[in-house]
């Protein structure tokens, strides 16, 4: 039986390649570290275009919007970013990170 995360990652990277071949600006965001309870494991990826289209997931939906906005800036400037998101358990539901954990994400432009 194949690993569903590996198949998803393959699809995400294929879409990034298709967008680049079409001349689109593309960034890839990768979960590089997690603490506590996190919705997606290290290695999970999301790719986004300069217009905000995206595939994949780095947080199960909790912070994707913020990561996509950061990705657009990385596409524009070419400067990679390291992002960290997390909240206390008391604030978790309020801000959308229902797991209460922390995630660190590295975002880089695809050349």
C-alpha atoms as an extended CHARMM CRD file, in Angstrom:
* protein
*
       111  EXT
         1         1  UNK       CA              0.0000000000        0.0000000000        0.0000000000  PROA      1               0.0000000000
         2         2  UNK       CA              1.3800000000        3.4590000000       -0.8720000000  PROA      2               0.0000000000
         3         3  UNK       CA              1.8140000000        6.3570000000        1.5340000000  PROA      3               0.0000000000
         4         4  UNK       CA             -1.0210000000        8.9210000000        0.9650000000  PROA      4               0.0000000000
         5         5  UNK       CA              1.2080000000       11.8390000000        2.0790000000  PROA      5               0.0000000000
         6         6  UNK       CA              3.8420000000       10.8510000000       -0.4970000000  PROA      6               0.0000000000
         7         7  UNK       CA              1.2170000000       10.7990000000       -3.2680000000  PROA      7               0.0000000000
         8         8  UNK       CA             -0.0980000000       14.1910000000       -2.2110000000  PROA      8               0.0000000000
         9         9  UNK       CA              3.4180000000       15.6590000000       -2.0990000000  PROA      9               0.0000000000
        10        10  UNK       CA              4.0720000000       14.2930000000       -5.5900000000  PROA      10              0.0000000000
        11        11  UNK       CA              0.9030000000       15.9880000000       -6.8990000000  PROA      11              0.0000000000
        12        12  UNK       CA              1.8410000000       19.2980000000       -5.2440000000  PROA      12              0.0000000000
        13        13  UNK       CA              5.3010000000       19.3390000000       -6.8070000000  PROA      13              0.0000000000
        14        14  UNK       CA              3.9100000000       18.3330000000      -10.2200000000  PROA      14              0.0000000000
        15        15  UNK       CA              1.5110000000       21.2720000000      -10.0800000000  PROA      15              0.0000000000
        16        16  UNK       CA              4.3730000000       23.6170000000       -9.1610000000  PROA      16              0.0000000000
        17        17  UNK       CA              6.2740000000       22.4010000000      -12.2280000000  PROA      17              0.0000000000
        18        18  UNK       CA              3.2150000000       22.9270000000      -14.4730000000  PROA      18              0.0000000000
        19        19  UNK       CA              2.7370000000       26.4760000000      -13.1870000000  PROA      19              0.0000000000
        20        20  UNK       CA              6.4350000000       27.3160000000      -13.7280000000  PROA      20              0.0000000000
        21        21  UNK       CA              6.3320000000       25.8570000000      -17.2560000000  PROA      21              0.0000000000
        22        22  UNK       CA              3.3710000000       28.1720000000      -17.9180000000  PROA      22              0.0000000000
        23        23  UNK       CA              5.4860000000       31.1450000000      -16.8400000000  PROA      23              0.0000000000
        24        24  UNK       CA              3.7920000000       31.6780000000      -13.4840000000  PROA      24              0.0000000000
        25        25  UNK       CA              5.5770000000       32.9170000000      -10.3700000000  PROA      25              0.0000000000
        26        26  UNK       CA              5.5900000000       30.0560000000       -7.8440000000  PROA      26              0.0000000000
        27        27  UNK       CA              6.7050000000       29.5620000000       -4.2520000000  PROA      27              0.0000000000
        28        28  UNK       CA              6.8910000000       26.3800000000       -2.2210000000  PROA      28              0.0000000000
        29        29  UNK       CA              6.1950000000       26.3720000000        1.5150000000  PROA      29              0.0000000000
        30        30  UNK       CA              7.4950000000       23.4130000000        3.5190000000  PROA      30              0.0000000000
        31        31  UNK       CA              6.8150000000       22.4920000000        7.1410000000  PROA      31              0.0000000000
        32        32  UNK       CA             10.3210000000       22.1710000000        8.5580000000  PROA      32              0.0000000000
        33        33  UNK       CA              9.5060000000       21.6780000000       12.2370000000  PROA      33              0.0000000000
        34        34  UNK       CA              6.5530000000       21.1310000000       14.5530000000  PROA      34              0.0000000000
        35        35  UNK       CA              6.0910000000       21.3500000000       18.3160000000  PROA      35              0.0000000000
        36        36  UNK       CA              3.2390000000       19.8900000000       20.3000000000  PROA      36              0.0000000000
        37        37  UNK       CA              0.1620000000       18.8440000000       18.4070000000  PROA      37              0.0000000000
        38        38  UNK       CA              0.3910000000       19.9590000000       14.7720000000  PROA      38              0.0000000000
        39        39  UNK       CA             -2.1320000000       19.2550000000       11.9960000000  PROA      39              0.0000000000
        40        40  UNK       CA              0.4970000000       18.4220000000        9.3240000000  PROA      40              0.0000000000
        41        41  UNK       CA              3.8710000000       16.7090000000        9.7880000000  PROA      41              0.0000000000
        42        42  UNK       CA              7.2820000000       18.0900000000        8.8660000000  PROA      42              0.0000000000
        43        43  UNK       CA              7.7900000000       17.7490000000        5.1200000000  PROA      43              0.0000000000
        44        44  UNK       CA              4.2300000000       18.7600000000        4.2300000000  PROA      44              0.0000000000
        45        45  UNK       CA              4.1320000000       21.2650000000        1.3870000000  PROA      45              0.0000000000
        46        46  UNK       CA              1.9770000000       23.9080000000       -0.2150000000  PROA      46              0.0000000000
        47        47  UNK       CA              2.7530000000       25.6330000000       -3.5000000000  PROA      47              0.0000000000
        48        48  UNK       CA              1.2660000000       29.0040000000       -4.3760000000  PROA      48              0.0000000000
        49        49  UNK       CA              1.2860000000       31.2370000000       -7.4350000000  PROA      49              0.0000000000
        50        50  UNK       CA              1.7620000000       34.9630000000       -7.7360000000  PROA      50              0.0000000000
        51        51  UNK       CA             -2.0320000000       35.3010000000       -8.1200000000  PROA      51              0.0000000000
        52        52  UNK       CA             -2.7900000000       33.3290000000       -4.9370000000  PROA      52              0.0000000000
        53        53  UNK       CA             -3.7580000000       29.9670000000       -6.4130000000  PROA      53              0.0000000000
        54        54  UNK       CA             -2.4640000000       27.0780000000       -4.3350000000  PROA      54              0.0000000000
        55        55  UNK       CA             -2.3890000000       23.3300000000       -3.8410000000  PROA      55              0.0000000000
        56        56  UNK       CA             -1.2660000000       21.3220000000       -0.8380000000  PROA      56              0.0000000000
        57        57  UNK       CA             -1.4330000000       22.0670000000        2.8630000000  PROA      57              0.0000000000
        58        58  UNK       CA              0.9260000000       23.0650000000        5.6430000000  PROA      58              0.0000000000
        59        59  UNK       CA             -1.5960000000       23.3490000000        8.4530000000  PROA      59              0.0000000000
        60        60  UNK       CA             -4.8240000000       21.6230000000        7.5760000000  PROA      60              0.0000000000
        61        61  UNK       CA             -6.3510000000       25.0220000000        6.7620000000  PROA      61              0.0000000000
        62        62  UNK       CA             -5.4030000000       26.8840000000        9.9470000000  PROA      62              0.0000000000
        63        63  UNK       CA             -2.8590000000       29.3200000000        8.5160000000  PROA      63              0.0000000000
        64        64  UNK       CA             -2.8900000000       28.6520000000        4.7750000000  PROA      64              0.0000000000
        65        65  UNK       CA             -4.1490000000       32.1700000000        3.9740000000  PROA      65              0.0000000000
        66        66  UNK       CA             -1.2290000000       33.7840000000        5.7890000000  PROA      66              0.0000000000
        67        67  UNK       CA              1.2770000000       31.4040000000        4.1670000000  PROA      67              0.0000000000
        68        68  UNK       CA             -0.1250000000       32.1680000000        0.7000000000  PROA      68              0.0000000000
        69        69  UNK       CA              0.2690000000       35.9190000000        1.3050000000  PROA      69              0.0000000000
        70        70  UNK       CA              3.8490000000       35.4030000000        2.5000000000  PROA      70              0.0000000000
        71        71  UNK       CA              4.4690000000       33.2100000000       -0.5700000000  PROA      71              0.0000000000
        72        72  UNK       CA              3.3500000000       36.0030000000       -2.8890000000  PROA      72              0.0000000000
        73        73  UNK       CA              5.9120000000       38.3270000000       -1.2840000000  PROA      73              0.0000000000
        74        74  UNK       CA              8.6380000000       35.6780000000       -1.6270000000  PROA      74              0.0000000000
        75        75  UNK       CA              7.7690000000       35.2950000000       -5.3330000000  PROA      75              0.0000000000
        76        76  UNK       CA              8.0210000000       39.0590000000       -5.8050000000  PROA      76              0.0000000000
        77        77  UNK       CA             11.2670000000       39.6320000000       -3.8860000000  PROA      77              0.0000000000
        78        78  UNK       CA             13.0240000000       36.2930000000       -4.3080000000  PROA      78              0.0000000000
        79        79  UNK       CA             13.9930000000       36.4050000000       -0.6290000000  PROA      79              0.0000000000
        80        80  UNK       CA             13.0730000000       33.1730000000        1.2100000000  PROA      80              0.0000000000
        81        81  UNK       CA             11.3250000000       33.3500000000        4.5790000000  PROA      81              0.0000000000
        82        82  UNK       CA             11.0870000000       31.2310000000        7.6900000000  PROA      82              0.0000000000
        83        83  UNK       CA              7.6660000000       31.5510000000        9.3340000000  PROA      83              0.0000000000
        84        84  UNK       CA              6.4960000000       30.3650000000       12.7270000000  PROA      84              0.0000000000
        85        85  UNK       CA              2.8820000000       29.9910000000       13.7780000000  PROA      85              0.0000000000
        86        86  UNK       CA              1.5050000000       28.8070000000       17.0760000000  PROA      86              0.0000000000
        87        87  UNK       CA             -0.7200000000       29.6780000000       19.9750000000  PROA      87              0.0000000000
        88        88  UNK       CA             -1.4160000000       28.6450000000       23.5040000000  PROA      88              0.0000000000
        89        89  UNK       CA             -4.0700000000       26.0000000000       24.0210000000  PROA      89              0.0000000000
        90        90  UNK       CA             -6.4180000000       28.6630000000       25.4500000000  PROA      90              0.0000000000
        91        91  UNK       CA             -6.1830000000       30.7750000000       22.2650000000  PROA      91              0.0000000000
        92        92  UNK       CA             -6.0510000000       27.8730000000       19.8020000000  PROA      92              0.0000000000
        93        93  UNK       CA             -9.6970000000       27.8260000000       18.6860000000  PROA      93              0.0000000000
        94        94  UNK       CA             -9.9290000000       31.5970000000       18.5590000000  PROA      94              0.0000000000
        95        95  UNK       CA             -7.1860000000       32.0230000000       15.9350000000  PROA      95              0.0000000000
        96        96  UNK       CA             -7.8600000000       28.8390000000       13.9820000000  PROA      96              0.0000000000
        97        97  UNK       CA             -4.9100000000       26.7010000000       15.0920000000  PROA      97              0.0000000000
        98        98  UNK       CA             -7.1970000000       24.2760000000       16.8790000000  PROA      98              0.0000000000
        99        99  UNK       CA             -4.3970000000       21.8500000000       17.6310000000  PROA      99              0.0000000000
       100       100  UNK       CA             -2.6450000000       24.2640000000       19.9900000000  PROA      100             0.0000000000
       101       101  UNK       CA              0.7430000000       23.3160000000       18.5410000000  PROA      101             0.0000000000
       102       102  UNK       CA              3.3870000000       25.2660000000       16.6680000000  PROA      102             0.0000000000
       103       103  UNK       CA              4.6990000000       24.9370000000       13.1420000000  PROA      103             0.0000000000
       104       104  UNK       CA              7.7320000000       26.3800000000       11.4020000000  PROA      104             0.0000000000
       105       105  UNK       CA              7.5090000000       26.8320000000        7.6390000000  PROA      105             0.0000000000
       106       106  UNK       CA             10.2040000000       27.6710000000        5.1030000000  PROA      106             0.0000000000
       107       107  UNK       CA              8.9980000000       29.5070000000        1.9770000000  PROA      107             0.0000000000
       108       108  UNK       CA             11.1300000000       29.8400000000       -1.1620000000  PROA      108             0.0000000000
       109       109  UNK       CA             10.5930000000       30.9170000000       -4.7420000000  PROA      109             0.0000000000
       110       110  UNK       CA             10.6740000000       28.1720000000       -7.3730000000  PROA      110             0.0000000000
       111       111  UNK       CA             13.0760000000       29.0700000000      -10.1750000000  PROA      111             0.0000000000
